Amino acid sequence: MRIKRLGWLGVRTERFDEMVGLLRDVMGVSLELEEPGRAMFTLANGDPIDVFHTSVERYEMFTTGPVVGFVVDDVEHGARELAEAGVEVFDVQHGDGFMWAHFRGPDGNLYELQSTDPPS
């Protein structure tokens, strides 16, 4: 597996409104999507930052701090390599043209592999 770049940052916080305000109003990051408990921002180079409120159950595994996504060519292959190395890997998921798999590093933090979904 070869990591190509960082491709995503996810933050889960009880101070959701303050975090959204910091990114949007103070730091000038472009708000792309806002829904209950989630705000997605895009940096000038296109990299996404997702902010989640702790009440959103879908992201309850984000308990160790910000989650960084590593862009790879093939998430399924990378997830297999990690699992074979004894790393805890969560299911590969698909959505909106992307695929990703979360994994827990030896430091106890949650990380993510991600890539675009291959065309059907």
C-alpha positions, 0 to 999 in steps of 0.5 A, a space after each residue: 500500500 502507498 499513501 498518496 496524501 491526506 484526504 480528509 479530516 473528521 472532528 466529533 465534538 460537543 462544541 459543534 456550533 463553536 467549531 463550525 463558527 471557528 472554521 466558517 467565520 474566523 478561519 474562512 473555510 467554505 461551508 459546503 453542507 450543513 445538516 443536523 449534527 454535521 457540517 462539511 467544509 472544503 479547503 481551497 485545494 478541495 480537501 474536506 473537513 467534517 465536523 460532527 456533534 457527539 449526538 450523531 450516533 453514526 460517528 460514535 466511534 470517533 472518540 479519540 480526537 480528530 480522524 485523518 483519512 489517508 488516500 490510497 489507490 485501493 481501500 480494499 487491498 489496503 484494509 486487507 494489508 492492515 488486517 494481515 498485520 494485526 491491525 483492527 480494521 472496520 468494514 469497507 464502506 461506499 458512498 458518493 463515489 468514495 470508499 473508505 475503511 476505518 482502522 485503529 492505530 497502535 496508538 489507540 486512535 482511529 484513522 481512515 483509508 479512502 479512495 474513489 470507488 472504481 466505476 461500475 
